[in-house]
Amino acid sequence: MAARRCSALQVALIVLLVIMTAVCVALIVVLTTGKKDAAPGPQGTPYLIGVGRSDCTGPPAEIPLMGYANPQQTAAGIHTRLYSRAFIIDDGSRRVVFVTADVGMVSQRLRLEVLQALKEKYGDLYRHDNVVLSGTHTHCGPAGYFQYTLFMLTSKGYIKAAVEPLVNGIVKSIDIAHSNMKPGRIYRNRGELDDSSLNRSPHSYMNNPKDERKRYKSNTDKDVLVLKFTDLDGDGIGMISWFAVHAVSMNYTNRMVSSDNMGYASYLLEEDKNPGELPGQGSFVAGFSSSNLGDVTPNTRGPYCVNTGLPCDYLNSSCPVGGTKMCQAFGPGKDMFDSTRIIGHNIYLKAKELYANAVEEVTGPVRFAHQWVNMTAVTVKINDTHTVSTCKPALGHSFAAGTIDGGGDLNFTQGAVEGDPFWDGIRDALVGPPSNQTKECHHPKPILFSTGEMNWPLPWHPQIVDVQIITVGSVAVVAVPGEMTTMSGRRLREAVKKELTSVSTFRNSEVVIAGLSNVYTHYITTYEEYQVQRYEGASTIYGPHTLTAYLHKYRELAKAIAQDKVSELPVGPEPPFFTSNLFNLMAPAAVDRKPVNSSFGDVLEQVLPVYRQGDIVSVTFVAGNPRHSGDIRDQTFVTVEIYDNRTENWEVVYNDASWETRFHWLKGSNRQNNATVEWFIPSSAPAGSYRIRHFGHYKELKGLSPVITPYEGSSDVFSVGSSYYHSHDQPVHNHNS
């Protein structure tokens, strides 16, 4: 009996021991996984951080859009507004400014005017060496902000009305960041984004050395780098993300001002972080910046002949009938708006995930190095016996062929390594032949325009360019004045990293390329890609050794930063700021007229009384020319408003910066213009009473003097009901004018 009692006790003790062991194991697991998921405590001294965002939208009518160089592609409305986003970081002794703006590229003129405005306001605080201005590369922003002849010719000159909103918007974003500065911390994270990019010149890429290509699993960079900015309480105040892809989801048929896929990614993240705010409002700033996107398209279905549906020629991206114009890349969506949405959403989702999981703190001093370089005369010693040099600028024949994102109208094809007697003859008659020296220097590029030898009425291309690196702790941002191809960017990052990591301070360094920065110089291919002479090689304007020269220059900057010897770097020759011979080919906007017995703002095509979620509301107004509205920053041409029964007020829920609206301006005959506003009702729209309003200005002559007068118009009130009976298989109401 005692033995039995003893064994029962033993069993009870064993069971108790097992339970306690299990509890201990469970506690250990909970504690260790809890530790793994929690962000580590802050390590370094806080930075002073400021973030700011400002509208920089220019006139959305008649002015050419910058990017596709298509003279027919002039602005006629707004898809989404354009913003400049500024980030200031100060370590207590030095500060840097990084701006990513919704523009095709930052031009030298734009940069010089911004720096001039900053100097007037802040003295020597913000300068050429500590301010980086980078463009997102949207091809749907107003042009006209260049001072070199080639760019002025393709965008109707230097247009003050387009330059001022950009300069003022960028400066205002820096002003806001400056006034918002507070102690905070920075965290970094990196990941990969698939299915959102495609190499549009794989034939060129394949010409790079096989051993080099084998080191990478893709012919585009899939990396996304995110910097997360928080205050000392850990609350997010902003973010910068870099990803290499062209912002050409909106194609060359689009006529509306649009921030394209990168702008949509910013829009979505800011909508997340600034709940209840209209676009462009709220304190959280999300910048999505360009990188080495030279040969990278977002049109992921790839190129095919639009007239036959068959694949394009692999080597020169042309079609048997219709040539390069018929070879176009599309995707992933059903149209350009859908493709912009999908690519932008993909970029946003990846950045949001990396932001949420960013725990690696960036610590250490802020540094920067800048030089002006005459890129037409850089000589680099590549071994004991050989030196190579850059050339005076020139564009090759394949430049005129365009790309699979937008082909040229003439019979040029990519991959041309021989000239064309017909076009060369026309060129010689119009602007003169290239010199033998330039021809030899650019070999094997057949020169279409020897722009470095063309100086009337102003130089056709820049000679002096900015090279610049800013570092925040172990993160180095390399500001590149053009569009680097995938492999060019890889070589540059590697070269900069090698110099930085030669000292222990930068042992764990992260190098990222900010493309389209400071001055625009077209493309930068590798020497091997240049030999193939596709569009990117033909547009590498300083010759086959352009990348070699840049590698040499950026290595020098990185070395100076690593060894703290930036003060010993020569400043270099200052770029010109032209004051005469800038031309403007834009005629003033004409006087507006209206139909008989009507007023500006009257509705020409009215809304229906009832809509459901998923429908498209459309209303057309008698309109003035949007150019008469002057500086339209922080204003709107459009509001969608809901009636609030509690307050008996109309509340604005969308404006012309919203993804859900489209503002189309139609230039009519006899100077009678219309504006059609579309609202794509989202599934989240609450049921209720709505109206759509349009605001603008018209110009009339009183006596002999032009007078500009504001006007507004409103649709009838309509109701939006639940889509309970609405099937997505059924056609939606779509009332286009």
Rosetta blueprint (number, residue, H / E / L):
1 M L
2 A H
3 A H
4 R H
5 R H
6 C H
7 S H
8 A H
9 L H
10 Q H
11 V H
12 A H
13 L H
14 I H
15 V H
16 L H
17 L H
18 V H
19 I H
20 M H
21 T H
22 A H
23 V H
24 C H
25 V H
26 A H
27 L H
28 I H
29 V H
30 V H
31 L H
32 T H
33 T H
34 G H
35 K H
36 K H
37 D H
38 A L
39 A L
40 P L
41 G L
42 P L
43 Q L
44 G L
45 T L
46 P L
47 Y E
48 L E
49 I E
50 G E
51 V E
52 G E
53 R E
54 S E
55 D E
56 C L
57 T L
58 G L
59 P L
60 P L
61 A E
62 E E
63 I E
64 P E
65 L E
66 M E
67 G L
68 Y L
69 A L
70 N L
71 P L
72 Q L
73 Q L
74 T E
75 A E
76 A E
77 G E
78 I E
79 H L
80 T L
81 R L
82 L L
83 Y E
84 S E
85 R E
86 A E
87 F E
88 I E
89 I E
90 D E
91 D L
92 G L
93 S L
94 R L
95 R E
96 V E
97 V E
98 F E
99 V E
100 T E
101 A E
102 D L
103 V L
104 G L
105 M L
106 V L
107 S L
108 Q H
109 R H
110 L H
111 R H
112 L H
113 E H
114 V H
115 L H
116 Q H
117 A H
118 L H
119 K H
120 E H
121 K H
122 Y H
123 G L
124 D L
125 L L
126 Y L
127 R L
128 H L
129 D L
130 N L
131 V E
132 V E
133 L E
134 S E
135 G E
136 T L
137 H L
138 T L
139 H L
140 C L
141 G E
142 P E
143 A L
144 G L
145 Y L
146 F L
147 Q L
148 Y L
149 T H
150 L H
151 F H
152 M H
153 L H
154 T H
155 S L
156 K L
157 G E
158 Y L
159 I L
160 K H
161 A H
162 A H
163 V H
164 E H
165 P H
166 L H
167 V H
168 N H
169 G H
170 I H
171 V H
172 K H
173 S H
174 I H
175 D H
176 I H
177 A H
178 H H
179 S H
180 N L
181 M L
182 K E
183 P E
184 G E
185 R E
186 I E
187 Y E
188 R E
189 N E
190 R E
191 G E
192 E E
193 L L
194 D L
195 D L
196 S L
197 S L
198 L E
199 N E
200 R L
201 S L
202 P H
203 H H
204 S H
205 Y H
206 M L
207 N L
208 N L
209 P L
210 K H
211 D H
212 E H
213 R H
214 K L
215 R L
216 Y L
217 K L
218 S L
219 N L
220 T L
221 D L
222 K L
223 D E
224 V E
225 L E
226 V E
227 L E
228 K E
229 F E
230 T E
231 D E
232 L L
233 D L
234 G L
235 D L
236 G E
237 I E
238 G E
239 M E
240 I E
241 S E
242 W E
243 F L
244 A L
245 V L
246 H L
247 A L
248 V L
249 S L
250 M L
251 N L
252 Y L
253 T L
254 N L
255 R L
256 M L
257 V E
258 S L
259 S L
260 D H
261 N H
262 M H
263 G H
264 Y H
265 A H
266 S H
267 Y H
268 L H
269 L H
270 E H
271 E H
272 D H
273 K H
274 N L
275 P L
276 G L
277 E L
278 L L
279 P L
280 G L
281 Q L
282 G L
283 S L
284 F L
285 V E
286 A E
287 G E
288 F E
289 S E
290 S L
291 S L
292 N L
293 L L
294 G L
295 D L
296 V E
297 T E
298 P L
299 N L
300 T L
301 R L
302 G E
303 P E
304 Y E
305 C E
306 V L
307 N L
308 T L
309 G L
310 L L
311 P E
312 C L
313 D L
314 Y L
315 L L
316 N L
317 S L
318 S L
319 C E
320 P L
321 V L
322 G L
323 G H
324 T H
325 K H
326 M H
327 C E
328 Q E
329 A E
330 F E
331 G L
332 P L
333 G L
334 K L
335 D L
336 M H
337 F H
338 D H
339 S H
340 T H
341 R H
342 I H
343 I H
344 G H
345 H H
346 N H
347 I H
348 Y H
349 L H
350 K H
351 A H
352 K H
353 E H
354 L H
355 Y H
356 A H
357 N L
358 A L
359 V L
360 E E
361 E E
362 V E
363 T L
364 G L
365 P L
366 V E
367 R E
368 F E
369 A E
370 H E
371 Q E
372 W E
373 V E
374 N E
375 M L
376 T L
377 A L
378 V L
379 T E
380 V E
381 K E
382 I L
383 N L
384 D L
385 T L
386 H L
387 T E
388 V E
389 S E
390 T L
391 C L
392 K L
393 P L
394 A L
395 L E
396 G E
397 H H
398 S H
399 F H
400 A H
401 A H
402 G E
403 T E
404 I L
405 D L
406 G E
407 G E
408 G L
409 D L
410 L L
411 N L
412 F L
413 T L
414 Q L
415 G L
416 A L
417 V L
418 E L
419 G L
420 D L
421 P H
422 F H
423 W H
424 D H
425 G H
426 I H
427 R H
428 D H
429 A H
430 L H
431 V L
432 G L
433 P L
434 P L
435 S L
436 N H
437 Q H
438 T H
439 K H
440 E H
441 C H
442 H H
443 H L
444 P L
445 K L
446 P L
447 I E
448 L E
449 F E
450 S L
451 T H
452 G H
453 E H
454 M L
455 N L
456 W L
457 P L
458 L L
459 P L
460 W L
461 H L
462 P L
463 Q L
464 I E
465 V E
466 D E
467 V E
468 Q E
469 I E
470 I E
471 T E
472 V E
473 G L
474 S L
475 V E
476 A E
477 V E
478 V E
479 A E
480 V L
481 P L
482 G L
483 E E
484 M E
485 T L
486 T H
487 M H
488 S H
489 G H
490 R H
491 R H
492 L H
493 R H
494 E H
495 A H
496 V H
497 K H
498 K H
499 E H
500 L H
501 T L
502 S L
503 V L
504 S H
505 T H
506 F H
507 R L
508 N L
509 S L
510 E E
511 V E
512 V E
513 I E
514 A E
515 G L
516 L L
517 S E
518 N L
519 V L
520 Y L
521 T L
522 H E
523 Y E
524 I E
525 T L
526 T L
527 Y H
528 E H
529 E H
530 Y H
531 Q H
532 V H
533 Q L
534 R L
535 Y H
536 E H
537 G H
538 A H
539 S L
540 T E
541 I L
542 Y L
543 G L
544 P L
545 H L
546 T H
547 L H
548 T H
549 A H
550 Y H
551 L H
552 H H
553 K H
554 Y H
555 R H
556 E H
557 L H
558 A H
559 K H
560 A H
561 I H
562 A H
563 Q L
564 D L
565 K L
566 V H
567 S H
568 E H
569 L L
570 P L
571 V L
572 G L
573 P L
574 E L
575 P L
576 P L
577 F L
578 F L
579 T L
580 S L
581 N L
582 L L
583 F L
584 N E
585 L L
586 M L
587 A L
588 P L
589 A L
590 A L
591 V L
592 D L
593 R L
594 K L
595 P L
596 V L
597 N L
598 S L
599 S L
600 F L
601 G L
602 D L
603 V E
604 L E
605 E E
606 Q L
607 V L
608 L L
609 P L
610 V E
611 Y E
612 R E
613 Q L
614 G L
615 D L
616 I E
617 V E
618 S E
619 V E
620 T E
621 F E
622 V E
623 A E
624 G L
625 N L
626 P H
627 R H
628 H H
629 S H
630 G L
631 D L
632 I L
633 R L
634 D L
635 Q L
636 T L
637 F L
638 V E
639 T E
640 V E
641 E E
642 I E
643 Y E
644 D E
645 N L
646 R L
647 T L
648 E L
649 N E
650 W E
651 E E
652 V E
653 V E
654 Y E
655 N E
656 D L
657 A L
658 S L
659 W L
660 E L
661 T E
662 R E
663 F E
664 H E
665 W E
666 L E
667 K L
668 G L
669 S H
670 N H
671 R H
672 Q L
673 N E
674 N E
675 A E
676 T E
677 V E
678 E E
679 W E
680 F E
681 I L
682 P L
683 S L
684 S L
685 A L
686 P L
687 A L
688 G E
689 S E
690 Y E
691 R E
692 I E
693 R E
694 H E
695 F E
696 G E
697 H E
698 Y E
699 K E
700 E E
701 L E
702 K E
703 G L
704 L L
705 S E
706 P E
707 V E
708 I E
709 T E
710 P E
711 Y E
712 E E
713 G E
714 S E
715 S L
716 D L
717 V L
718 F E
719 S E
720 V E
721 G E
722 S L
723 S L
724 Y L
725 Y L
726 H L
727 S L
728 H L
729 D L
730 Q L
731 P L
732 V L
733 H L
734 N E
735 H L
736 N L
737 S L
